[in-house]
Structures are given as structure tokens and as C-alpha cells.
Amino acid sequence: MSALLVKGGRIVDPSQNLDAVGDVLLVDGIVAQCGGTIAAPAGAQVYDATGLVVTPGLIDVHVHLREPGREDVETVATGAHAAVAGGFTAVCAMPNTKPVTDNQATVGFVKRQGEAAGFARVYPIGAISVGQQGETLAEFGEMVAAGAVAFSDDGKPVENTQLMRTAMEYALTFNVPIVEHCEVMSLAHGGSMNEGIVSARLGLKGIPAEAEEIDVARCILLAKRTGGHVHLCHLSTKGSVDLVRWGKAQGINVTSEVCSHHISLTEEAVEGYNTNAKMNPPLRTAADVEALQQGLKDGTIDLLVTDHAPHHYDEKEREFADAPNGIVGLETALGVNITYLVETGILTLNEMVNRMSCLAAKIWHLPGGTLAKGSLGDVTVFDPKKRWVVDPKQFKSKGRNTPYGGHTLTGQAICTIVGGKIVHQVS
């Protein structure tokens, strides 16, 4: 028997409506007891969490681990290592790999690489269409059998509306979400940042908000027609928040997410042609940021994610319009969310944990997201008051492309436990 007692921390577990100082006992990788004072079993390892917050393991449903195909940029192992360094005990890996994760063999490969790494749990997401070409539906059943937990062509949208309708109907069979990158490519074509005053000043072609919002509206209406579950990726505009709010009010099965960078940065971060602020969807206006924060507060937006997207240094050194989209986020997300949402009073600590863990497990039907007796022994311990300066050179990820380098954040993961085993610890 293996036993780990996490002792004396402030336990914040929204799944049990629990916020109190107490102990958590993990036995053989499972939560054996949670709350109150617990005596350590003979031979148990004891972790002193006094003054720290103890929560269900954080879950990120939107990351890019690049393997197979771009192991020079990130591997499943380095991405999973970065995850636990940031406090995440589980991540969902997008399928835009090379080759695309659109079949049983590749789904199984990603899952096995995650298990072999021994850091965060890695749940593969299968592609909606073969090769992410948007023409032929991939084999959902075989991928679910191999471990896929959702389907997405993330990186680009499914432009064929009939194919998207069929995907939603087919996914119902397996009770998994269809996850859409909302973008009308013909409207966004050639854009490299938000369309507005800043893009005009910099002489860069912009991407209008409607390029996202039109697809958001389409997907919500398709979910209404099919009854399927559509999960909308990385919302970035006020209009998208309003559309999701309308969809939920109609009882449509729509959920959504927002990235930590979209609730903390505006399009001004692009000034100086900063390619580490180039992403898709782009950073938007202050009014959009405020609407996204309000959407989190009122529950319109369900989840906080990272869209972790590592790139080579030299790839980001290109001219702005030619540089690839995306930033790394696994190791900064917790600090960004506490700094910009909790410290500002927009979310309580409970609400943040709910959107970074409990709700992710609930709406994506994933294990974890709770410290209830008998659940997975996945636990995140963090210091909500620790101030630290982001140094990309210290990242466990191979990626260094972050706009937060040199920024001071509040809140940091101190100990990450997966299956009852400490896999990351700050001394």
C-alpha cells in the first residue's frame, strides 16, 4: 500500500462545496479521505501544505503537444512535464499533429506516450475529419475505443456545414463533445492581428470579430438542430460571449472556453510587432477582454484553458505577418488567472478552481475534478499569494514563446500530485 497525506492546507473543492482547512489522504492513487484532521497511516508520506491551497488537479482541455511530427518543438513528455510544473494533472491534446491524430493508431500512440512520461495524464482529442481536410468524417468509434475524449479540427474550422452537422450527430453516439475552432477562413484570410485602430497604425491586415462570431452562431444553431454537444474554443470577442449566452438561454447544449491570454492582454501587446503576442484568434480590445471576464463570472464561459502552442525561437523571429500563431501557457496560466481574475475580484478562488478543474471534468466526462472519496488521487497545491517573475528559460516546455516573459505574477503551483504520487514540487 502507498499512502500520501496532504496535511493542513486550505482545501478548495467546488465539486463538494468545500472550502476549509484540513487534510487529504491518498491511498494507492485514490482519495481515501478528504477534510478534517486525518491521522497518517503507518509508513505514509506526509506533505505539509500549511498556508497553501489544496484543490482537485487542474485540467486543461486545450493544449498542443506537437508529437507526432514536431518533436523538435515539443513532445508529449515535455508538454506533460510543463503541465505538472504549472499545476495541471491532466491535459487534452489537440490532433493537429503530423500526421494528424485521426485514427486509432495515432490516438493510442499519444496516449501511450503520456503514460510513459509519468507526468500529467494525457487525453488525446481525435480529428473530426480525415487529415483535418474537412471532407470526410474520421472514424470516431475506433478513436474513442483507443482513448479519444473529444473531436476537433482545431487549428482551423470545419467549414463544410453538412459535415459539421453529421459530426455533431455522430458524436452523440459516443457522448463526447465536438470542439470547434470558430473562424470563417475567407473573412479572416491574410489577417495577422485584430482588425482595428492598432492594426491600421501598424499596417497589418486585421481579422474582424465577425470572422469568429459567424462560426459561433452557426455552431450553436447546428447544436440546436442536432441536440449534439458543441464546445467552442478560445472565445475572443464580446459578440461571441453574447451568442453563447443566448444559446445557453435557449437550452442548447453549448459550452465554451477562454484562454488566459485573452482575459489578460489586449491588442496593444502587439505593438513593436511582438510576435510573442501573435495568436489565433488574435488579442482583441479592452471591451472584449471585459466581456470575456464577465462571461466567466456569470457562467456563460465554462472553462479557462491555455491553448498551449510551442514554437521554435527562430520561427517566431520572422516578420510579424509570417510568424506562426500561438504562445505557450501551461506554466503561466495559474499565475495569470490569479493575477488578472482573482486578485482583481472578478472571480473568487472557488470560481477559478471550478473553471480550471471541476467543470472541465464534468462537461467533458473526464476522470478527476474532485477530491471526493474514491476519486482519482490527482491534487494541485498552490500558493495564491506567491509573487514570481516569469523566466521562460526555466520552462519545462521546449517552447519559450510567451508574452509574459519578465512579468510579475501572483500565484504559483507548489506541488502537483498525479495518482497519489508527487510529480512536481517547488522546494
C-alpha positions in Angstrom: 0.0 0.0 0.0 1.2 3.5 -0.8 -0.2 6.4 1.2 0.3 10.2 0.9 -1.2 12.6 3.5 -1.5 16.2 2.3 -1.8 18.0 5.7 -3.1 21.3 6.9 -3.9 23.1 3.6 -6.9 25.1 2.7 -9.0 22.6 0.7 -10.9 24.3 -2.1 -13.1 21.8 -3.9 -16.2 23.3 -5.6 -17.4 19.8 -6.6 -18.1 19.2 -2.9 -18.8 22.8 -2.0 -15.8 22.5 0.3 -13.6 25.4 1.4 -12.0 24.6 4.8 -8.6 23.9 6.3 -8.0 20.2 6.6 -6.2 17.1 5.3 -6.4 14.9 2.2 -5.4 11.2 2.4 -4.4 9.4 -0.8 -4.1 5.6 -0.7 -2.9 3.6 -3.7 -3.6 6.6 -6.0 -7.2 7.2 -4.8 -8.7 9.7 -2.5 -9.3 7.8 0.7 -10.4 10.7 2.9 -10.9 14.4 2.5 -11.4 17.1 5.1 -10.9 17.4 8.9 -7.9 16.1 10.7 -6.7 12.7 9.5 -4.1 10.5 11.2 -1.3 9.4 8.9 -1.3 5.6 8.3 1.9 3.8 9.2 4.5 4.4 6.6 2.6 7.2 4.9 4.4 10.1 3.2 3.3 13.4 4.7 3.3 16.7 2.7 2.9 19.8 4.8 0.5 22.1 3.0 0.1 24.7 5.7 -0.6 28.1 4.3 -1.2 26.6 0.8 -4.4 25.9 -1.2 -5.2 22.3 -2.0 -7.6 21.6 -4.9 -8.6 18.9 -7.3 -5.9 18.5 -10.0 -6.2 21.2 -12.6 -7.3 20.1 -16.1 -6.6 21.9 -19.4 -8.8 20.7 -22.3 -6.9 22.6 -24.9 -3.1 22.0 -25.5 -0.9 21.3 -28.5 1.9 18.8 -27.7 3.2 18.6 -31.3 4.1 14.9 -31.2 4.0 13.0 -33.5 5.8 15.1 -36.1 7.3 18.1 -34.4 9.2 16.6 -31.6 11.8 19.3 -32.1 9.2 21.8 -30.8 7.5 19.7 -28.1 7.0 16.1 -27.2 4.2 14.5 -25.2 6.7 14.1 -22.4 8.0 17.7 -22.3 4.4 19.0 -22.6 3.2 16.8 -19.8 6.2 17.9 -17.7 5.3 21.5 -18.4 1.7 20.8 -17.4 2.6 19.5 -13.9 5.1 22.4 -13.4 2.1 24.7 -14.0 -0.2 22.7 -11.6 -2.1 20.7 -14.3 -2.6 17.0 -13.6 -4.4 16.3 -16.9 -4.4 17.8 -20.4 -6.3 17.1 -23.6 -4.0 17.1 -26.7 -5.3 18.6 -29.9 -5.0 16.4 -33.1 -3.2 18.9 -35.5 0.0 16.8 -35.4 2.0 15.4 -38.3 0.5 13.0 -39.1 -2.9 14.2 -37.9 -4.4 12.3 -35.0 -7.3 11.0 -37.0 -7.1 7.2 -36.4 -7.0 4.6 -33.7 -3.2 4.0 -34.0 -2.2 7.7 -33.5 -4.6 8.2 -30.7 -3.2 5.1 -29.0 0.4 6.4 -29.6 -0.3 9.7 -28.0 -2.0 8.1 -25.0 0.9 5.6 -24.5 3.5 8.4 -24.8 1.6 10.2 -22.0 1.5 7.2 -19.8 5.2 6.5 -20.3 6.2 10.1 -19.4 4.7 9.8 -16.0 3.7 13.4 -15.5 0.3 14.8 -16.3 -2.4 12.5 -17.7 -2.7 13.0 -21.4 -6.1 12.5 -23.1 -6.0 12.6 -26.9 -8.5 14.5 -29.0 -9.3 12.9 -32.3 -9.7 14.8 -35.6 -13.2 15.4 -36.8 -12.2 14.9 -40.5 -9.6 12.7 -42.1 -6.3 14.6 -42.3 -8.2 17.7 -41.0 -9.1 18.3 -44.6 -12.8 19.0 -43.9 -14.0 16.5 -46.4 -14.5 13.0 -44.9 -15.6 12.2 -41.3 -12.9 10.4 -39.4 -13.6 7.1 -37.6 -15.0 8.3 -34.3 -15.8 4.8 -32.9 -12.3 3.4 -33.3 -10.7 6.5 -31.8 -13.0 6.5 -28.8 -12.0 2.9 -28.2 -8.4 3.9 -28.3 -8.9 6.7 -25.8 -10.1 9.8 -27.6 -12.2 12.0 -25.4 -13.4 14.6 -27.9 -13.2 15.5 -31.6 -11.8 18.7 -33.2 -10.1 20.0 -36.3 -8.6 22.8 -34.1 -6.1 25.0 -35.9 -8.8 25.6 -38.4 -12.6 25.2 -38.5 -14.8 22.6 -40.2 -16.0 24.8 -43.0 -18.4 22.2 -44.5 -21.6 22.8 -42.6 -23.1 19.5 -43.6 -20.0 17.7 -42.3 -20.2 19.6 -39.1 -23.9 18.6 -38.7 -23.0 15.0 -39.3 -20.1 15.2 -36.8 -22.4 16.5 -34.1 -25.0 13.8 -34.7 -22.3 11.0 -34.8 -20.6 12.3 -31.6 -23.9 11.9 -29.8 -23.5 8.2 -30.1 -20.3 8.3 -28.0 -21.4 11.1 -25.6 -18.3 13.2 -26.5 -18.1 16.9 -27.5 -17.4 18.3 -30.9 -14.8 21.0 -30.3 -14.8 23.9 -32.8 -12.1 26.4 -33.7 -14.5 29.2 -34.6 -13.3 31.0 -37.7 -14.6 31.9 -41.1 -11.4 31.5 -43.1 -12.5 33.5 -46.1 -13.2 36.5 -43.8 -10.0 36.2 -41.7 -7.9 35.5 -44.8 -4.4 37.1 -44.6 -5.1 38.7 -41.2 -2.4 38.5 -38.5 -4.0 40.5 -35.6 -7.3 42.1 -34.5 -8.8 44.4 -37.1 -9.0 47.9 -35.6 -7.1 51.1 -34.9 -3.9 49.3 -33.8 -3.7 47.1 -37.0 -4.3 50.2 -39.1 -1.5 52.0 -37.3 0.9 49.1 -37.7 0.0 48.5 -41.3 -1.0 44.9 -40.6 -4.1 43.2 -42.1 -6.6 42.6 -39.4 -9.1 39.8 -38.5 -12.6 41.2 -37.8 -14.5 39.9 -34.9 -17.2 38.6 -37.2 -14.8 36.0 -38.5 -15.2 34.3 -35.2 -18.8 35.2 -34.4 -20.4 33.9 -37.6 -19.0 30.5 -36.9 -20.0 30.7 -33.3 -23.6 31.4 -34.4 -23.5 28.6 -37.0 -22.3 26.0 -34.5 -24.9 27.0 -31.9 -27.7 26.6 -34.4 -26.4 23.3 -35.5 -26.3 22.1 -31.9 -29.9 23.2 -31.6 -30.8 21.2 -34.7 -28.9 18.1 -33.7 -29.0 18.1 -30.0 -25.3 17.5 -30.0 -22.8 19.0 -27.6 -20.6 21.6 -29.2 -17.7 23.1 -27.3 -16.5 26.4 -28.7 -12.7 27.0 -28.5 -10.8 30.1 -27.3 -13.6 32.8 -27.5 -12.1 36.2 -28.0 -14.9 38.7 -28.7 -17.8 40.3 -26.9 -20.1 39.2 -29.7 -19.2 35.5 -29.2 -20.0 35.8 -25.5 -23.4 37.3 -26.3 -24.1 34.5 -28.8 -23.2 31.7 -26.3 -25.2 33.5 -23.6 -28.2 33.4 -26.0 -27.6 29.7 -26.9 -27.5 28.7 -23.2 -30.7 30.6 -22.5 -32.4 28.6 -25.2 -31.3 25.3 -23.6 -28.9 24.4 -26.4 -26.0 22.1 -25.5 -23.2 24.6 -26.0 -20.2 25.1 -23.7 -17.2 27.3 -24.2 -13.7 28.2 -23.1 -11.4 31.3 -22.9 -7.6 31.4 -22.8 -5.7 33.1 -20.0 -4.1 35.4 -22.5 -7.5 36.6 -23.9 -8.6 37.7 -20.4 -5.4 39.5 -19.5 -3.9 41.1 -22.7 -5.3 43.4 -25.4 -4.3 44.1 -29.0 -1.8 46.7 -27.7 0.5 43.8 -26.7 1.3 43.5 -30.5 2.9 47.0 -30.5 6.5 46.8 -31.7 5.5 43.8 -33.9 5.8 41.5 -30.9 5.4 38.0 -32.4 5.0 36.5 -28.9 1.7 38.3 -28.9 0.6 36.8 -32.2 -2.1 34.2 -31.8 -5.3 33.0 -33.4 -7.8 34.2 -32.5 -5.9 37.4 -32.0 -5.8 39.5 -28.9 -8.8 41.9 -29.0 -9.9 45.2 -27.5 -10.3 46.2 -23.8 -14.1 46.0 -24.3 -13.7 42.4 -25.5 -11.5 41.5 -22.5 -14.1 42.9 -20.1 -16.9 40.9 -21.8 -14.9 37.7 -21.6 -14.2 38.3 -17.9 -17.9 38.9 -17.3 -18.7 35.8 -19.3 -16.6 33.8 -16.9 -18.2 35.4 -13.9 -21.8 34.8 -15.0 -21.1 31.2 -16.2 -21.5 31.9 -19.9 -18.0 30.8 -20.4 -17.4 27.4 -18.7 -13.6 26.8 -18.8 -10.3 28.5 -18.6 -7.7 26.9 -20.9 -4.2 27.7 -22.2 -4.2 26.8 -25.9 -0.5 25.9 -25.2 1.2 26.2 -28.6 5.0 25.9 -28.5 7.1 27.1 -31.5 10.8 27.3 -32.3 12.6 30.6 -31.4 13.6 31.1 -35.0 10.0 30.6 -36.2 8.8 33.5 -34.0 11.7 35.6 -35.2 10.1 36.1 -38.7 8.3 39.2 -39.8 5.1 39.5 -37.8 2.7 38.6 -40.7 4.8 35.4 -41.4 5.4 34.2 -37.9 3.3 31.3 -36.6 0.3 31.9 -34.3 0.4 30.8 -30.7 2.1 31.0 -27.3 3.0 28.6 -24.5 0.8 28.8 -21.5 0.9 25.7 -19.2 3.4 27.2 -16.8 2.0 30.7 -16.6 -1.8 30.1 -16.7 -2.4 29.6 -12.9 -0.4 32.8 -12.1 -2.1 34.8 -14.9 -5.6 33.7 -13.8 -5.0 34.5 -10.2 -3.4 37.8 -11.0 -6.0 39.0 -13.5 -9.1 37.3 -12.2 -8.8 36.6 -8.5 -6.6 39.5 -7.4 -8.9 41.9 -9.3 -12.0 40.5 -7.6 -13.6 39.2 -10.9 -13.6 35.6 -9.8 -13.3 34.1 -6.3 -10.7 31.4 -5.8 -13.5 28.8 -5.8 -14.8 30.0 -9.1 -11.4 29.9 -10.7 -10.8 26.4 -9.5 -14.2 25.3 -10.8 -13.3 26.6 -14.3 -9.8 25.1 -14.3 -10.7 21.7 -12.9 -14.2 20.6 -11.7 -16.2 21.9 -14.7 -13.7 20.6 -17.2 -14.1 17.0 -15.8 -17.9 17.4 -15.6 -18.7 18.7 -19.1 -16.1 16.7 -20.9 -16.8 13.5 -18.9 -13.2 13.2 -17.7 -11.9 11.5 -14.6 -10.9 13.8 -11.8 -12.0 17.3 -11.0 -13.0 16.3 -7.4 -11.4 15.3 -4.1 -14.5 13.2 -3.2 -13.7 9.8 -1.6 -12.9 7.2 -4.2 -11.9 9.6 -6.9 -8.5 9.9 -8.6 -5.7 11.0 -6.4 -4.9 14.0 -8.6 -4.2 17.1 -6.5 -2.8 20.6 -7.1 -1.2 22.5 -4.2 -0.5 26.2 -4.9 0.4 29.4 -3.1 -2.2 32.0 -4.1 0.0 34.9 -2.8 3.4 34.0 -4.1 4.8 36.6 -6.4 7.2 35.5 -9.1 8.8 36.7 -12.2 8.2 34.7 -15.4 11.6 33.5 -16.8 11.0 31.4 -20.0 14.4 29.9 -19.7 13.1 28.0 -16.7 10.2 26.4 -18.5 9.9 22.6 -18.7 8.3 23.1 -22.1 10.6 23.2 -25.1 8.7 26.4 -26.1 9.8 29.8 -24.9 7.3 31.9 -26.9 5.4 33.8 -24.2 4.3 37.4 -23.9 4.7 37.2 -20.1 8.4 36.9 -20.0 9.7 39.3 -17.3 6.1 39.9 -16.0 5.5 39.5 -12.2 2.6 37.2 -11.5 0.8 36.3 -8.2 0.1 32.6 -7.5 2.2 29.6 -8.3 1.9 25.8 -8.3 4.0 24.4 -5.4 3.2 20.7 -5.6 1.4 18.6 -8.2 0.2 15.1 -7.4 -0.9 12.6 -10.0 -2.4 9.2 -9.0 -1.2 9.8 -5.4 2.4 10.4 -6.5 4.2 13.8 -6.2 5.4 14.5 -9.8 6.4 18.2 -9.3 7.4 20.1 -6.2 8.9 23.5 -5.5 11.4 23.3 -2.7 
